[in-house]
Amino acid sequence: MAKRNVELLLNISVENLGLVGDVVKVKPGHARNYLLPHGLAEYPTAEKIEALKDARATAAAAMQKRQEGRAKLIERLTDVTIKLIRSVNDQGALYGAVTHRDIFDQLVLDGFPVEMQAVRLANTVRRIGSYTCAIVFDRELRTEINIEVLPDRTLELFQQSVDAERAAESEDTVEEMDEATDETQGDDDSQDNGKEKGKKGKKEKKGKKSADKSEDSAPKAENSDKPEKSEKAGKSDKEKKSKKDKD
């Protein structure tokens, strides 16, 4: 079963824990191994709390002023870029590494009085290039700065490799654009072919319909010839009879 937190009275202000005169709850191990041995805190009593009352008011006022200064510093640090020049080999690898201490020193030199613990570099930088680093005072006061790690000399081989990578990327982009253009043209051609096939189909249907109509009209013409022939035959018979009567 986990042990309960213990209450301690802070004799001095402790970052991310409390101000002097505050009664805080901490884990037993933290109290036993750090706060109590270093005299940073003790077990609270009413007399000790009262004795630190004035000290706490003074610390609270100082903390308020400190927070206001931090807020202004965060505003100034937003989108700031610092440059670090380092010795490197021909491939752009640093002789050594850039750490949060290097960033802290450069920020102070550039006129940004941050605190060492506020610089939060996620990974150690070992090559030239562009990076970001978080500056964190607390949960609400935080921002990111840009870091340019530059070589102390001209790197012909490195620049050639960078140019080659950029050229390859541009070629890939051109190929992708060409493929997209070909796909759109193929879609247009297929649509045109479909339209032409549809037109041909309509023409064939019209031709079939006209042929059917001509076939239907042909028998009617034959039937119309039959009455004419019968009338001529009737007339010839009457002429023959009239000749016989005359004889």
NUNUZA-596995 format. One record per residue: residue in three letters; x, y, z of N, C-alpha, C in turn. Coordinates in pm, whole numbers, padded with zeros to 5 digits, always signed. Layout:
N
ALAXYZXYZXYZ...
***
This chain:
247
MET+00083-00120+00000+00000+00000+00000+00087+00125+00000ALA+00058+00220-00088+00139+00341-00099+00121+00429+00025LYS+00232+00490+00066+00228+00577+00183+00164+00710+00145ARG+00097+00769+00242+00033+00898+00220+00137+01009+00218ASN+00102+01118+00147+00190+01235+00145+00198+01298+00284VAL+00309+01364+00307+00329+01429+00436+00322+01580+00418GLU+00283+01651+00522+00276+01796+00519+00403+01856+00576LEU+00457+01956+00501+00577+02024+00546+00558+02174+00531LEU+00627+02249+00616+00628+02395+00608+00758+02438+00541LEU+00745+02515+00430+00863+02556+00356+00933+02672+00427ASN+01063+02653+00453+01142+02759+00514+01190+02861+00410ILE+01198+02819+00283+01232+02909+00174+01144+02871+00054SER+01139+02958-00042+01059+02928-00161+01128+02820-00245VAL+01051+02725-00293+01103+02615-00375+01028+02617-00508GLU+01105+02621-00616+01046+02628-00750+00952+02511-00774ASN+00836+02541-00829+00734+02442-00863+00678+02368-00741LEU+00700+02425-00624+00645+02362-00503+00569+02463-00418GLY+00630+02577-00386+00560+02676-00306+00652+02787-00257LEU+00591+02886-00190+00666+02998-00134+00701+02972+00011VAL+00796+03049+00058+00831+03039+00198+00705+03064+00284GLY+00687+02982+00387+00569+02994+00472+00452+02911+00424ASP+00461+02851+00306+00353+02765+00257+00361+02628+00323VAL+00243+02571+00350+00235+02433+00397+00198+02348+00276VAL+00287+02255+00241+00268+02177+00118+00267+02028+00152LYS+00207+01952+00060+00207+01807+00075+00304+01746-00026VAL+00393+01663+00021+00494+01601-00066+00502+01453-00034LYS+00567+01382-00123+00586+01239-00100+00688+01217+00012PRO+00670+01111+00089+00763+01087+00202+00908+01079+00160GLY+00934+01016+00045+01073+01004+00000+01134+01140-00033HIS+01058+01228-00097+01108+01361-00131+01135+01442-00004ALA+01048+01427+00093+01068+01498+00220+01191+01444+00293ARG+01202+01314+00298+01309+01251+00377+01446+01268+00313ASN+01451+01261+00179+01580+01260+00110+01627+01398+00063TYR+01535+01493+00053+01576+01622-00005+01537+01742+00081LEU+01408+01759+00106+01363+01882+00172+01411+01893+00316LEU+01392+01789+00395+01430+01795+00536+01581+01799+00556PRO+01659+01714+00487+01805+01719+00509+01869+01852+00471HIS+01814+01920+00368+01872+02046+00323+01812+02168+00395GLY+01726+02145+00492+01669+02255+00569+01571+02340+00489LEU+01521+02286+00378+01427+02362+00298+01287+02362+00357ALA+01259+02266+00443+01125+02255+00503+01137+02185+00637GLU+01029+02195+00714+01020+02127+00843+00874+02096+00871TYR+00852+02018+00973+00713+01984+01007+00645+02108+01065PRO+00525+02139+01020+00461+02266+01058+00403+02266+01200THR+00409+02382+01259+00339+02410+01384+00279+02550+01371ALA+00182+02582+01457+00116+02713+01449+00215+02827+01471GLU+00310+02806+01567+00408+02910+01596+00501+02935+01478LYS+00543+02828+01410+00636+02843+01297+00566+02909+01178ILE+00440+02873+01156+00364+02933+01046+00347+03083+01068GLU+00318+03120+01193+00302+03263+01225+00434+03338+01210ALA+00543+03271+01245+00674+03336+01237+00714+03365+01092LEU+00667+03284+00998+00702+03301+00856+00596+03379+00778LYS+00500+03438+00849+00391+03508+00781+00441+03629+00703ASP+00525+03711+00765+00577+03829+00697+00670+03790+00582ALA+00747+03689+00600+00839+03641+00494+00760+03592+00373ARG+00646+03530+00400+00564+03481+00289+00504+03597+00209ALA+00458+03703+00277+00402+03819+00208+00508+03885+00119THR+00629+03896+00171+00737+03954+00091+00769+03866-00030ALA+00771+03734-00010+00800+03641-00119+00690+03642-00224ALA+00565+03658-00181+00453+03662-00276+00463+03786-00365ALA+00499+03901-00305+00514+04023-00385+00629+04010-00485ALA+00739+03951-00439+00853+03931-00529+00817+03834-00642MET+00741+03730-00611+00699+03633-00713+00608+03698-00817GLN+00519+03786-00771+00431+03856-00864+00511+03942-00962LYS+00608+04013-00908+00694+04096-00994+00775+04009-01089ARG+00820+03895-01039+00900+03803-01122+00817+03746-01236GLN+00693+03712-01207+00605+03657-01310+00574+03760-01418GLU+00559+03885-01377+00535+03991-01476+00656+04007-01568GLY+00776+03999-01512+00897+04006-01593+00909+03886-01686ARG+00872+03768-01639+00875+03649-01723+00777+03660-01840ALA+00660+03714-01812+00559+03728-01918+00611+03821-02028LYS+00675+03930-01990+00731+04021-02090+00844+03954-02169LEU+00924+03875-02099+01034+03805-02165+00982+03702-02265ILE+00875+03634-02229+00814+03537-02320+00766+03606-02448GLU+00706+03722-02433+00662+03798-02550+00779+03835-02641ARG+00891+03873-02581+01008+03908-02660+01071+03787-02727LEU+01060+03673-02665+01123+03552-02718+01043+03485-02830THR+00918+03522-02846+00834+03459-02947+00892+03484-03086ASP+00918+03373-03159+00971+03376-03296+01113+03432-03304VAL+01186+03429-03193+01326+03473-03194+01414+03363-03252THR+01517+03401-03326+01614+03306-03381+01753+03342-03329ILE+01820+03244-03271+01959+03264-03228+02050+03183-03319LYS+02172+03232-03339+02268+03166-03427+02388+03118-03347LEU+02424+02994-03370+02538+02933-03303+02636+02886-03411ILE+02760+02933-03406+02863+02894-03503+02953+02790-03438ARG+02967+02675-03505+03042+02565-03449+03137+02505-03553SER+03243+02440-03502+03337+02370-03589+03275+02237-03632VAL+03288+02206-03761+03226+02085-03816+03321+02018-03913ASN+03289+01893-03949+03364+01825-04054+03301+01854-04190ASP+03353+01792-04294+03305+01821-04429+03161+01774-04452GLN+03111+01684-04369+02974+01634-04383+02874+01710-04298GLY+02919+01813-04225+02828+01894-04145+02807+01844-04004ALA+02883+01745-03960+02872+01696-03822+02957+01781-03729LEU+02904+01813-03612+02973+01901-03518+03084+01825-03446TYR+03191+01899-03416+03293+01847-03326+03246+01877-03184GLY+03168+01787-03130+03103+01811-03002+02953+01814-03023ALA+02881+01896-02947+02735+01904-02959+02687+02035-02900VAL+02567+02074-02941+02501+02192-02885+02407+02145-02775THR+02423+02197-02654+02340+02159-02540+02255+02277-02495HIS+02171+02252-02396+02087+02359-02344+02172+02469-02278ARG+02291+02432-02230+02381+02533-02171+02429+02631-02279ASP+02460+02581-02398+02502+02668-02508+02389+02765-02548ILE+02268+02713-02550+02153+02797-02585+02130+02903-02478PHE+02140+02863-02354+02124+02958-02243+02227+03070-02251ASP+02354+03034-02273+02460+03135-02281+02435+03232-02397GLN+02391+03180-02513+02368+03266-02628+02248+03358-02605LEU+02144+03307-02541+02028+03391-02511+02066+03507-02419VAL+02147+03479-02319+02191+03586-02228+02275+03688-02304LEU+02364+03640-02394+02446+03731-02473+02360+03817-02566ASP+02250+03761-02614+02161+03835-02704+02064+03926-02629GLY+02072+03929-02496+01987+04019-02419+01858+03958-02370PHE+01854+03827-02358+01735+03759-02305+01775+03686-02176PRO+01754+03750-02060+01798+03692-01933+01708+03579-01883VAL+01713+03466-01950+01632+03351-01909+01703+03278-01795GLU+01634+03181-01739+01693+03098-01635+01736+02965-01697MET+01842+02908-01643+01896+02785-01700+01792+02675-01710GLN+01711+02659-01604+01614+02550-01602+01497+02574-01697ALA+01485+02697-01748+01376+02727-01841+01405+02679-01982VAL+01532+02652-02014+01570+02606-02148+01546+02456-02156ARG+01454+02415-02245+01417+02274-02257+01448+02226-02399LEU+01568+02175-02419+01609+02123-02549+01575+01975-02553ALA+01492+01936-02650+01444+01798-02654+01557+01700-02682ASN+01643+01730-02781+01751+01639-02819+01880+01718-02838THR+01991+01655-02807+02121+01718-02827+02145+01737-02977VAL+02191+01855-03015+02215+01887-03155+02359+01849-03191ARG+02372+01766-03297+02504+01718-03337+02539+01750-03482ARG+02448+01819-03554+02474+01856-03693+02430+02001-03715ILE+02488+02063-03818+02442+02197-03853+02301+02188-03911GLY+02224+02295-03896+02087+02295-03944+01999+02385-03859SER+01869+02374-03881+01770+02455-03810+01697+02369-03708TYR+01679+02422-03587+01615+02348-03479+01524+02442-03400THR+01447+02384-03310+01364+02462-03218+01393+02419-03075CYS+01368+02511-02983+01391+02483-02841+01281+02550-02760ALA+01226+02479-02664+01120+02533-02580+01180+02611-02463ILE+01117+02724-02432+01151+02803-02314+01029+02798-02222VAL+01044+02735-02107+00929+02708-02020+00959+02760-01880PHE+00875+02855-01834+00884+02902-01696+00783+02829-01608ASP+00661+02811-01663+00560+02730-01597+00458+02688-01703ARG+00346+02634-01661+00248+02581-01756+00194+02687-01851GLU+00180+02809-01802+00122+02915-01882+00227+03000-01953LEU+00343+03013-01894+00449+03096-01953+00550+03007-02024ARG+00529+02993-02156+00618+02910-02236+00612+02954-02381THR+00719+02928-02453+00725+02961-02596+00835+02877-02660GLU+00855+02895-02791+00960+02825-02864+01046+02925-02938ILE+01175+02898-02941+01267+02981-03018+01329+02896-03129ASN+01383+02965-03230+01449+02897-03341+01600+02903-03322ILE+01667+02796-03362+01812+02788-03348+01873+02755-03483GLU+01967+02837-03526+02042+02811-03649+02184+02774-03610VAL+02220+02649-03635+02357+02602-03609+02434+02611-03739LEU+02533+02698-03743+02606+02728-03866+02751+02681-03856PRO+02812+02644-03969+02952+02602-03968+03046+02723-03962ASP+03166+02701-03914+03263+02808-03903+03344+02827-04031ARG+03311+02749-04137+03380+02761-04265+03286+02715-04375THR+03327+02741-04499+03246+02699-04613+03262+02548-04635LEU+03150+02481-04646+03151+02335-04665+03107+02303-04807GLU+03207+02282-04895+03174+02258-05035+03103+02123-05052LEU+03155+02019-04988+03094+01887-05003+02954+01886-04946PHE+02938+01950-04830+02805+01953-04769+02708+02032-04855GLN+02754+02145-04910+02668+02225-04994+02629+02150-05121GLN+02725+02073-05176+02694+01992-05293+02587+01889-05263SER+02597+01825-05146+02496+01724-05109+02360+01789-05088VAL+02360+01910-05028+02234+01981-05009+02171+02018-05143ASP+02256+02068-05236+02205+02104-05368+02151+01981-05441ALA+02221+01867-05425+02175+01745-05491+02040+01700-05435GLU+02024+01710-05303+01896+01673-05241+01784+01765-05290ARG+01812+01894-05299+01710+01987-05346+01674+01960-05492ALA+01777+01929-05575+01750+01898-05716+01665+01773-05729ALA+01697+01671-05646+01618+01547-05650+01474+01573-05608GLU+01457+01656-05506+01321+01688-05462+01244+01762-05570SER+01312+01856-05640+01243+01930-05747+01207+01838-05862GLU+01297+01740-05895+01265+01644-06001+01145+01558-05964ASP+01141+01515-05839+01027+01435-05794+00898+01516-05805THR+00907+01644-05771+00787+01729-05780+00741+01743-05924VAL+00837+01762-06016+00801+01775-06158+00740+01647-06210GLU+00797+01531-06172+00742+01403-06215+00601+01383-06164GLU+00577+01418-06040+00442+01405-05984+00344+01493-06060MET+00387+01616-06094+00299+01705-06169+00270+01649-06308ASP+00375+01591-06373+00354+01533-06507+00258+01415-06501GLU+00275+01330-06398+00185+01216-06383+00042+01262-06362ALA+00025+01365-06282-00110+01416-06259-00170+01472-06387THR-00085+01541-06469-00134+01594-06596-00174+01483-06691ASP-00090+01376-06697-00123+01262-06784-00253+01196-06742GLU-00275+01185-06613-00398+01123-06565-00520+01205-06604THR-00507+01338-06593-00621+01423-06629-00647+01417-06778GLN-00539+01413-06862-00556+01402-07007-00620+01269-07044GLY-00576+01161-06974-00636+01031-06999-00784+01029-06968ASP-00820+01096-06861-00963+01103-06826-01041+01180-06932ASP-00979+01290-06983-01048+01368-07087-01062+01288-07216ASP-00955+01211-07253-00962+01131-07375-01068+01024-07364SER-01076+00961-07247-01176+00856-07228-01316+00914-07236GLN-01333+01036-07183-01464+01099-07191-01499+01132-07336ASP-01398+01181-07415-01423+01212-07556-01457+01087-07634ASN-01382+00977-07607-01411+00852-07676-01550+00803-07644GLY-01589+00819-07519-01724+00778-07481-01829+00859-07554LYS-01802+00991-07568-01899+01075-07639-01907+01035-07786GLU-01789+01008-07850-01790+00968-07990-01863+00836-08009LYS-01837+00741-07920-01908+00613-07929-02058+00633-07914GLY-02097+00724-07826-02240+00750-07808-02301+00809-07933LYS-02225+00901-07998-02276+00961-08121-02289+00856-08230LYS-02183+00769-08243-02189+00663-08344-02307+00571-08320GLY-02329+00537-08192-02442+00450-08159-02573+00514-08198LYS-02585+00645-08172-02710+00713-08209-02728+00714-08360LYS-02616+00738-08438-02627+00737-08584-02667+00601-08636GLU-02608+00493-08576-02642+00358-08620-02789+00329-08593LYS-02837+00373-08477-02978+00350-08445-03067+00424-08544LYS-03029+00548-08580-03109+00624-08677-03109+00555-08812GLY-02989+00499-08854-02981+00429-08981-03070+00307-08984LYS-03069+00232-08872-03154+00114-08864-03300+00152-08873LYS-03339+00260-08804-03478+00302-08808-03520+00342-08948SER-03433+00415-09023-03467+00458-09159-03477+00338-09251ALA-03387+00237-09229-03393+00116-09311-03523+00042-09288ASP-03562+00034-09160-03687-00034-09127-03805+00036-09190LYS-03802+00170-09191-03912+00246-09252-03920+00220-09402SER-03804+00214-09468-03803+00190-09613-03856+00052-09645GLU-03819-00047-09557-03870-00182-09578-04020-00186-09561ASP-04071-00111-09461-04216-00109-09439-04290-00043-09556SER-04228+00056-09618-04294+00127-09728-04290+00048-09858ALA-04194-00043-09875-04181-00121-09998-04302-00207-10025PRO-04357-00287-09934-04475-00370-09961-04596-00287-10000LYS-04608-00167-09941-04721-00083-09976-04716-00045-10123ALA-04595-00022-10178-04583+00013-10319-04626-00102-10407GLU-04589-00228-10368-04628-00346-10445-04777-00361-10444ASN-04839-00341-10328-04984-00355-10319-05054-00250-10403SER-04995-00129-10413-05058-00023-10493-05052-00054-10641ASP-04955-00135-10687-04944-00173-10828-05050-00274-10866LYS-05094-00360-10775-05191-00466-10804-05323-00412-10853PRO-05388-00314-10793-05515-00261-10842-05504-00206-10982GLU-05388-00142-11016-05371-00088-11149-05372-00199-11253LYS-05301-00308-11218-05298-00421-11310-05436-00481-11328SER-05513-00495-11219-05648-00553-11229-05740-00465-11311GLU-05724-00332-11296-05808-00242-11376-05777-00256-11523LYS-05646-00266-11559-05608-00285-11700-05663-00415-11755ALA-05659-00521-11671-05711-00651-11715-05861-00642-11739GLY-05933-00571-11654-06078-00556-11669-06110-00482-11798LYS-06033-00376-11830-06056-00300-11952-06033-00385-12076SER-05927-00465-12076-05899-00552-12193-06012-00651-12215ASP-06069-00707-12110-06180-00804-12123-06300-00736-12183LYS-06333-00615-12141-06449-00543-12196-06431-00514-12344GLU-06308-00477-12384-06282-00448-12526-06303-00573-12612LYS-06255-00688-12557-06273-00814-12631-06421-00844-12650LYS-06503-00825-12549-06648-00856-12557-06714-00764-12657SER-06677-00636-12660-06740-00543-12753-06707-00581-12897LYS-06585-00627-12926-06547-00672-13059-06631-00791-13102LYS-06655-00887-13008-06732-01004-13040-06876-00962-13074ASP-06933-00871-13002-07070-00828-13027-07079-00763-13165LYS-06984-00686-13203-06986-00624-13335-06981-00727-13445ASP-06899-00830-13430-06887-00937-13530-07018-01013-13538
***
